[in-house]
Amino acid sequence: MHQAVPGAEGSAYAAAASFTPRRRLLALVAVALAFVMDLLDTTIVNVAIPSIGSTLGAGRAALEWIIAGYAMAFAVLLIVGGRLGDSQGYRRMFLLGIALFTITSMACGLAPDALTLQIARVLQGASAALMVPQVMALVQVMYPPEQRYKVYTVFGFLGGFSAALGPIVGGLLIDANWFGLGWRLTFLINLPIGLFSLFAGLRLLPPGRGVNAVKVDVPGAALSVLLLFMLLAPLIEGPARGWPPALIVALAASIPLAWATVRYLAWRQAARSDALVPLSLFTRKKVALGLACTLTINPLLPGYLLVMTFVLQTGIGLSASQMAYACAPIAFGAMAAITMMGPRLFKLLGVRVIMVGLSVTTISLCLAGWSVHGGVLQYWPLLAAQFGMGLGMGLCGPQLSNATLQDVPMSEAGVAAGLLTAVQQIAAALGVALAGLVFFHSQVSQYAQAYLKVLPLFGVLILVALVCAHQLAKVMDKNRR
């Protein structure tokens, strides 16, 4: 029998305590579909980018915004979404989030021009930030602690499966071109999934408020949005516009704005104890080093995917479905690392498995460059490189998350996990911006040559990540003594 948490009368925990196993399972299906939909949407879009550019006449900067805008909104508002779930109720915020996600998906699919699509993608990311935190919160509400591990395992499998399925589904939908919709189908496919999850959630999810609700730090969220925009906008728009003074000023102004944001968060935490991000988390060495690793590792795969999408589709001429099949080994490599190799290597090496993952990633990045050298595709080396990218990233991700959050007390566990996810998304947006900055403005005639110009950027990120991972391993070793 599921136990309601103490002092949670009238909460979602109390409502879920009376659920039958059948209702609990059906409610889990409703939230799992939303989880899958968000992941599918992320991976599908990469395959669609060249088609979007040719159909809407979108420039390189606009295409980067279509990817980075979603990640930016999702990252900054993720913690806000979690706080709203605690204060307003997980069911209510989940239903609102999935309704808005479905509506914004339709807006993306029907966008008449690139600007509309960019705006819709930002709103879609904001909707995801409202929806996604409630998924795991509802799992905690509906399942007792001894059953949650099995549920989390299912979600881990769904994550890998969705990542593998997304590019394939996207490529097939684009090439199928049903009703002449082409790439628009990659967004419109969310409509039936979203509507089903919405109506199932209305009937099945437990009502009631959350527990330990904290007020939303609206000024902190606004400052964070402004800071990230002032950092990303010049990196994405600057080269395309010839670096006008306004963008240079915006990039320079992001430094004092970052200082002001930190000062505000420190004041807010001292005065009200409800800052968007408690800065005390950064005094924990594992958290600080883990976030530094995340900020340098997580740009790699999104930046790589952006570049390789243009190399393979626009440069070499693969169709969307061929591109999808070429990307599938990335997900299979990640699944192999997460389910088989990662846990075994972790027992032998501990957190140093991250350094192994970075080494595999380095080899794969170089192999990918060789596979498209001279604009001639060598298919088997490419597939090996793609599998290696997934394998390398899969060896890094779970172990890094575990090390980062290992010593965080339960009172800060929720906000720490939200901060980690937010940094992962910020890093993804920066990866797209930085890789696009180098790739699209490398002044070479072929995309395959331009890829080689991006390798030094990836190399610097990996080098810094290796240093951070080494320091993190030393801290972990010290704590074991």
C-alpha positions as CSV (number, residue, x, y, z in Angstrom):
1,M,0.0,0.0,0.0
2,H,1.3,3.4,-1.0
3,Q,2.0,5.6,2.1
4,A,1.2,9.3,2.1
5,V,4.0,11.5,3.4
6,P,3.6,12.8,6.9
7,G,1.9,16.2,7.1
8,A,0.7,16.0,3.5
9,E,-3.0,15.9,4.2
10,G,-4.9,17.4,1.2
11,S,-1.8,17.0,-0.9
12,A,-1.2,15.0,-4.1
13,Y,0.5,12.4,-1.9
14,A,-2.7,11.8,0.1
15,A,-4.8,11.6,-3.1
16,A,-2.4,9.0,-4.6
17,A,-2.4,6.8,-1.5
18,S,-5.8,5.4,-2.5
19,F,-4.9,4.6,-6.1
20,T,-5.3,1.0,-7.3
21,P,-2.3,-0.6,-9.1
22,R,-4.2,-0.4,-12.4
23,R,-4.9,3.4,-12.1
24,R,-1.3,4.0,-11.0
25,L,-0.1,2.2,-14.1
26,L,-2.4,4.0,-16.5
27,A,-1.4,7.4,-14.9
28,L,2.2,6.4,-15.4
29,V,1.5,5.8,-19.1
30,A,0.0,9.3,-19.3
31,V,3.1,11.1,-17.9
32,A,5.6,8.7,-19.7
33,L,4.0,9.7,-23.0
34,A,4.7,13.4,-22.2
35,F,8.3,12.5,-21.3
36,V,8.8,10.6,-24.6
37,M,7.2,13.5,-26.6
38,D,9.6,16.0,-25.2
39,L,12.6,13.8,-26.1
40,L,11.3,12.9,-29.5
41,D,10.8,16.6,-30.3
42,T,14.4,17.4,-29.4
43,T,15.9,14.7,-31.6
44,I,13.5,15.0,-34.5
45,V,14.2,18.7,-35.1
46,N,17.9,18.2,-35.9
47,V,17.0,16.1,-38.9
48,A,14.4,18.7,-40.0
49,I,16.7,21.7,-39.9
50,P,17.9,21.7,-43.6
51,S,14.4,21.2,-44.8
52,I,13.1,24.0,-42.7
53,G,15.9,26.3,-44.0
54,S,15.1,25.5,-47.7
55,T,11.3,25.8,-47.2
56,L,11.1,29.0,-45.2
57,G,14.2,30.6,-46.6
58,A,15.7,30.7,-43.1
59,G,19.3,31.9,-42.7
60,R,21.9,30.1,-40.6
61,A,21.2,32.3,-37.5
62,A,17.5,31.6,-37.7
63,L,18.1,27.9,-37.9
64,E,20.4,28.0,-34.8
65,W,17.7,29.9,-32.9
66,I,15.2,27.1,-33.7
67,I,17.4,24.7,-31.8
68,A,19.0,27.0,-29.2
69,G,15.8,29.0,-28.4
70,Y,14.0,25.9,-27.2
71,A,17.0,24.9,-25.0
72,M,17.4,28.4,-23.6
73,A,13.7,28.7,-22.5
74,F,13.7,25.2,-21.2
75,A,16.9,25.7,-19.1
76,V,16.0,29.0,-17.5
77,L,12.4,28.1,-16.6
78,L,12.9,24.5,-15.5
79,I,13.4,25.3,-11.8
80,V,10.5,27.8,-12.0
81,G,8.3,24.9,-13.4
82,G,9.4,22.7,-10.5
83,R,8.5,25.4,-7.9
84,L,5.1,26.0,-9.6
85,G,4.4,22.3,-9.3
86,D,5.2,22.3,-5.6
87,S,3.0,25.4,-4.9
88,Q,0.1,25.0,-7.4
89,G,-0.1,21.2,-7.7
90,Y,1.8,18.7,-9.9
91,R,-1.3,17.6,-11.8
92,R,-2.5,21.1,-12.5
93,M,0.9,22.2,-13.8
94,F,1.4,19.0,-15.8
95,L,-1.9,19.4,-17.6
96,L,-1.2,23.1,-18.2
97,G,2.3,22.3,-19.5
98,I,1.2,19.6,-21.8
99,A,-1.7,21.6,-23.2
100,L,0.6,24.5,-23.9
101,F,3.2,22.1,-25.4
102,T,0.6,20.7,-27.7
103,I,-0.6,24.1,-28.8
104,T,3.0,25.4,-29.4
105,S,3.8,22.2,-31.4
106,M,0.9,23.0,-33.6
107,A,2.1,26.6,-33.9
108,C,5.6,25.3,-34.9
109,G,4.0,23.0,-37.5
110,L,1.9,25.7,-39.1
111,A,4.5,28.5,-38.9
112,P,4.4,30.6,-42.1
113,D,7.9,32.0,-41.7
114,A,11.1,31.5,-39.8
115,L,10.5,34.3,-37.2
116,T,7.1,32.7,-36.2
117,L,8.8,29.3,-35.9
118,Q,11.6,30.8,-33.7
119,I,9.0,32.4,-31.4
120,A,7.0,29.2,-31.3
121,R,10.1,27.1,-30.4
122,V,10.9,29.4,-27.5
123,L,7.3,29.1,-26.2
124,Q,7.5,25.3,-26.7
125,G,10.6,25.2,-24.6
126,A,8.9,27.2,-21.9
127,S,6.0,24.8,-22.0
128,A,8.3,21.9,-21.7
129,A,9.9,23.5,-18.6
130,L,6.4,23.6,-17.0
131,M,5.6,20.0,-18.0
132,V,8.8,18.0,-17.5
133,P,9.5,18.6,-13.8
134,Q,6.0,17.3,-12.9
135,V,6.7,14.0,-14.6
136,M,9.3,12.8,-12.0
137,A,7.4,14.6,-9.2
138,L,4.2,12.6,-10.1
139,V,6.2,9.4,-10.1
140,Q,7.4,10.2,-6.6
141,V,3.8,11.0,-5.6
142,M,2.2,7.8,-7.0
143,Y,4.9,5.2,-6.2
144,P,6.4,4.3,-2.8
145,P,10.3,4.5,-2.5
146,E,10.8,0.8,-2.9
147,Q,9.0,0.8,-6.3
148,R,10.5,4.0,-7.7
149,Y,13.8,2.4,-8.9
150,K,11.9,0.1,-11.3
151,V,10.0,3.1,-12.7
152,Y,13.2,5.2,-13.1
153,T,14.7,2.2,-15.0
154,V,11.8,2.3,-17.3
155,F,12.2,6.0,-17.9
156,G,15.9,5.5,-18.6
157,F,15.1,2.9,-21.3
158,L,12.4,5.2,-22.7
159,G,14.9,8.0,-22.9
160,G,17.4,6.0,-24.9
161,F,14.7,4.5,-27.1
162,S,13.2,7.9,-27.8
163,A,16.6,9.3,-28.7
164,A,17.1,6.4,-31.1
165,L,13.6,6.6,-32.6
166,G,13.4,10.4,-33.0
167,P,15.8,10.8,-35.9
168,I,14.3,7.8,-37.7
169,V,10.7,9.0,-37.3
170,G,11.7,12.5,-38.3
171,G,13.5,11.4,-41.4
172,L,10.7,9.1,-42.5
173,L,8.0,11.7,-41.9
174,I,9.9,14.3,-43.9
175,D,10.5,12.0,-46.9
176,A,7.0,10.7,-46.7
177,N,5.7,14.3,-47.1
178,W,2.1,13.4,-46.4
179,F,-0.3,16.1,-47.6
180,G,2.7,18.1,-48.7
181,L,3.6,18.9,-45.1
182,G,7.2,17.7,-45.1
183,W,9.1,18.9,-42.0
184,R,5.9,20.2,-40.5
185,L,4.9,16.7,-39.6
186,T,7.8,16.5,-37.2
187,F,6.0,19.0,-35.0
188,L,2.4,18.0,-35.8
189,I,3.0,14.5,-34.7
190,N,2.9,15.8,-31.1
191,L,-0.8,16.7,-31.4
192,P,-2.3,13.2,-31.0
193,I,0.3,12.2,-28.3
194,G,-0.3,15.5,-26.4
195,L,-4.1,15.3,-26.6
196,F,-4.1,11.6,-25.4
197,S,-1.8,12.4,-22.5
198,L,-3.8,15.5,-21.6
199,F,-7.2,13.7,-21.4
200,A,-5.7,10.7,-19.7
201,G,-4.1,13.0,-17.2
202,L,-7.4,14.7,-16.5
203,R,-9.0,11.4,-15.6
204,L,-6.1,9.6,-13.8
205,L,-3.6,11.9,-12.1
206,P,-3.9,12.7,-8.4
207,P,-5.1,16.2,-7.6
208,G,-3.8,18.3,-4.7
209,R,-1.0,20.6,-3.9
210,G,2.7,19.7,-3.5
211,V,4.6,19.6,-0.3
212,N,7.2,22.1,1.0
213,A,6.1,24.7,-1.6
214,V,8.5,27.6,-2.2
215,K,7.6,30.9,-3.8
216,V,8.8,31.5,-7.4
217,D,11.7,33.9,-7.7
218,V,10.3,35.9,-10.6
219,P,13.1,38.5,-10.7
220,G,15.7,35.8,-10.5
221,A,14.2,34.0,-13.4
222,A,13.8,37.2,-15.5
223,L,17.5,38.1,-14.9
224,S,18.6,34.6,-15.9
225,V,16.6,34.8,-19.1
226,L,18.0,38.2,-20.0
227,L,21.6,37.0,-19.2
228,L,21.4,34.0,-21.3
229,F,19.8,35.9,-24.2
230,M,22.5,38.6,-24.1
231,L,25.1,35.9,-24.2
232,L,23.5,33.7,-27.0
233,A,22.2,36.5,-29.3
234,P,25.6,38.0,-30.2
235,L,27.1,34.5,-30.7
236,I,24.3,33.5,-33.1
237,E,23.5,36.8,-34.8
238,G,26.9,38.5,-34.7
239,P,28.7,36.8,-37.6
240,A,25.6,36.9,-39.9
241,R,25.1,40.7,-39.2
242,G,28.8,41.7,-39.4
243,W,29.0,42.3,-35.6
244,P,27.1,45.6,-35.3
245,P,28.0,47.7,-32.2
246,A,24.7,46.8,-30.5
247,L,25.6,43.1,-30.4
248,I,29.1,43.8,-29.2
249,V,27.7,45.9,-26.4
250,A,25.2,43.2,-25.5
251,L,27.9,40.6,-25.2
252,A,30.1,42.9,-23.1
253,A,27.1,43.8,-20.9
254,S,26.5,40.1,-20.1
255,I,29.5,40.2,-17.8
256,P,28.2,42.9,-15.4
257,L,24.7,41.4,-15.7
258,A,26.1,38.1,-14.6
259,W,27.7,39.8,-11.5
260,A,24.4,41.6,-10.8
261,T,22.4,38.3,-11.1
262,V,24.8,36.5,-8.6
263,R,24.5,39.4,-6.1
264,Y,20.7,39.4,-6.4
265,L,20.5,35.6,-5.8
266,A,22.8,36.0,-2.7
267,W,20.5,38.7,-1.3
268,R,17.3,36.8,-2.1
269,Q,18.5,33.7,-0.4
270,A,19.7,35.6,2.7
271,A,16.5,37.7,2.9
272,R,13.8,35.2,1.9
273,S,15.4,31.8,1.5
274,D,13.7,31.2,-1.9
275,A,16.3,32.3,-4.5
276,L,15.9,30.7,-7.9
277,V,19.3,29.0,-7.3
278,P,20.7,28.9,-3.7
279,L,24.4,29.9,-4.2
280,S,25.3,27.7,-1.2
281,L,25.2,24.8,-3.6
282,F,28.3,26.1,-5.3
283,T,30.3,25.8,-2.1
284,R,30.1,22.0,-2.4
285,K,33.1,20.9,-4.4
286,K,31.4,18.0,-6.1
287,V,28.5,20.2,-7.2
288,A,30.8,23.0,-8.5
289,L,33.2,20.7,-10.3
290,G,30.3,18.5,-11.7
291,L,28.6,21.6,-13.1
292,A,31.8,22.8,-14.6
293,C,32.2,19.4,-16.3
294,T,28.6,19.5,-17.5
295,L,29.1,23.0,-18.9
296,T,32.1,21.7,-21.1
297,I,30.8,18.2,-21.9
298,N,27.2,18.9,-22.8
299,P,27.9,21.4,-25.7
300,L,29.7,18.6,-27.6
301,L,26.9,16.4,-28.9
302,P,24.4,19.3,-29.8
303,G,27.2,21.2,-31.6
304,Y,28.3,18.0,-33.4
305,L,24.8,17.2,-34.5
306,L,24.2,20.7,-35.9
307,V,27.4,20.5,-37.9
308,M,27.0,16.9,-39.1
309,T,23.4,17.6,-40.2
310,F,24.6,20.2,-42.7
311,V,27.7,18.2,-43.7
312,L,25.6,15.1,-44.5
313,Q,22.4,16.6,-45.9
314,T,23.4,19.8,-47.5
315,G,27.1,19.0,-48.2
316,I,27.0,15.4,-49.2
317,G,23.3,15.2,-50.2
318,L,21.8,12.5,-47.9
319,S,18.0,12.5,-47.8
320,A,16.3,13.1,-44.4
321,S,15.6,9.4,-43.9
322,Q,19.2,8.5,-44.8
323,M,20.3,11.1,-42.3
324,A,18.0,9.6,-39.7
325,Y,19.5,6.1,-40.1
326,A,23.0,7.6,-40.0
327,C,22.2,9.3,-36.6
328,A,20.6,6.2,-35.1
329,P,23.9,4.6,-34.0
330,I,24.4,7.6,-31.6
331,A,21.4,6.6,-29.6
332,F,22.4,2.9,-29.7
333,G,25.9,3.7,-28.5
334,A,24.4,5.8,-25.6
335,M,22.1,2.9,-24.6
336,A,25.0,0.5,-24.7
337,A,27.0,2.8,-22.4
338,I,24.2,3.5,-20.0
339,T,22.9,-0.1,-19.6
340,M,26.1,-2.2,-20.0
341,M,29.5,-0.6,-20.2
342,G,29.0,2.3,-17.9
343,P,28.0,0.5,-14.7
344,R,30.8,-2.1,-15.2
345,L,33.5,0.5,-15.9
346,F,32.3,2.6,-13.0
347,K,32.9,-0.3,-10.6
348,L,36.5,-0.4,-11.8
349,L,37.4,3.2,-12.4
350,G,34.8,5.2,-10.4
351,V,34.2,8.7,-11.7
352,R,37.2,8.4,-13.9
353,V,35.0,6.6,-16.4
354,I,34.1,10.2,-17.5
355,M,37.7,10.6,-18.8
356,V,37.3,7.3,-20.7
357,G,34.1,8.6,-22.2
358,L,35.8,11.9,-23.3
359,S,38.7,9.9,-24.9
360,V,36.2,7.8,-26.9
361,T,34.4,11.0,-27.9
362,T,37.7,12.6,-29.1
363,I,38.5,9.6,-31.3
364,S,34.9,9.6,-32.7
365,L,35.1,13.3,-33.6
366,C,38.3,12.7,-35.5
367,L,36.9,9.6,-37.2
368,A,33.8,11.5,-38.3
369,G,36.0,14.1,-39.9
370,W,37.9,11.4,-41.8
371,S,34.6,9.7,-42.9
372,V,33.5,12.9,-44.8
373,H,37.0,14.1,-45.9
374,G,36.9,15.7,-49.3
375,G,33.1,15.6,-49.5
376,V,33.1,11.8,-50.1
377,L,31.2,9.8,-47.6
378,Q,32.7,6.7,-46.2
379,Y,29.7,5.0,-44.6
380,W,31.1,2.4,-42.2
381,P,33.6,4.8,-40.6
382,L,30.8,7.3,-40.2
383,L,28.5,4.8,-38.5
384,A,31.4,3.8,-36.2
385,A,32.0,7.5,-35.4
386,Q,28.3,8.0,-34.7
387,F,28.2,4.9,-32.4
388,G,31.3,6.2,-30.6
389,M,29.8,9.6,-30.0
390,G,26.9,8.0,-28.3
391,L,29.1,5.6,-26.4
392,G,31.4,8.4,-25.2
393,M,28.6,10.7,-24.1
394,G,26.7,7.8,-22.5
395,L,29.8,6.9,-20.4
396,C,30.0,10.5,-19.2
397,G,26.4,11.5,-18.5
398,P,25.0,9.2,-15.8
399,Q,28.3,9.0,-13.8
400,L,28.7,12.8,-13.9
401,S,25.1,13.4,-12.7
402,N,25.6,10.9,-9.9
403,A,28.9,12.4,-8.8
404,T,27.5,16.0,-8.9
405,L,24.4,15.2,-6.7
406,Q,26.0,12.6,-4.5
407,D,26.4,14.6,-1.3
408,V,23.6,17.1,-1.7
409,P,21.2,16.9,1.3
410,M,17.6,16.0,0.8
411,S,16.5,19.5,1.6
412,E,18.3,20.8,-1.5
413,A,18.0,17.7,-3.7
414,G,15.2,19.0,-5.8
415,V,16.7,22.4,-6.6
416,A,20.1,20.8,-7.2
417,A,18.7,18.3,-9.7
418,G,16.8,21.1,-11.4
419,L,20.0,23.2,-11.5
420,L,21.9,20.3,-13.1
421,T,19.3,19.8,-15.8
422,A,19.2,23.6,-16.4
423,V,23.0,23.7,-16.9
424,Q,22.8,20.7,-19.2
425,Q,20.3,22.6,-21.4
426,I,22.3,25.9,-21.2
427,A,25.4,24.0,-22.3
428,A,23.4,22.5,-25.2
429,A,22.3,25.9,-26.4
430,L,25.9,27.2,-26.1
431,G,27.1,24.2,-28.1
432,V,24.8,25.1,-30.9
433,A,25.8,28.7,-30.8
434,L,29.5,28.2,-30.7
435,A,29.7,25.4,-33.2
436,G,27.5,27.4,-35.6
437,L,29.7,30.4,-35.1
438,V,32.8,28.5,-36.2
439,F,31.2,26.2,-38.8
440,F,29.1,28.7,-40.8
441,H,31.8,31.4,-40.9
442,S,35.0,29.3,-41.5
443,Q,35.5,30.8,-45.0
444,V,36.0,27.4,-46.7
445,S,34.2,26.1,-49.8
446,Q,33.0,22.7,-48.6
447,Y,31.0,21.8,-45.5
448,A,33.3,18.8,-44.9
449,Q,36.3,21.2,-44.7
450,A,34.3,23.4,-42.4
451,Y,33.7,20.5,-40.0
452,L,37.5,20.3,-39.5
453,K,37.5,23.9,-38.5
454,V,35.1,23.1,-35.6
455,L,37.4,20.3,-34.2
456,P,39.7,22.8,-32.3
457,L,36.6,24.1,-30.5
458,F,35.6,20.6,-29.5
459,G,39.2,19.9,-28.5
460,V,39.3,22.9,-26.1
461,L,36.0,21.9,-24.5
462,I,37.2,18.3,-24.0
463,L,40.6,19.5,-22.6
464,V,38.8,21.7,-20.0
465,A,36.4,18.8,-19.3
466,L,39.3,16.4,-18.7
467,V,40.9,18.8,-16.2
468,C,37.5,19.3,-14.3
469,A,36.9,15.5,-14.4
470,H,40.4,14.8,-13.0
471,Q,39.8,17.3,-10.1
472,L,36.4,15.8,-9.4
473,A,37.9,12.3,-9.2
474,K,40.5,13.6,-6.7
475,V,37.7,15.0,-4.5
476,M,35.8,11.7,-4.7
477,D,39.0,9.8,-3.8
478,K,39.7,12.2,-0.8
479,N,36.2,11.7,0.5
480,R,36.5,7.9,0.5
481,R,39.6,8.0,2.8
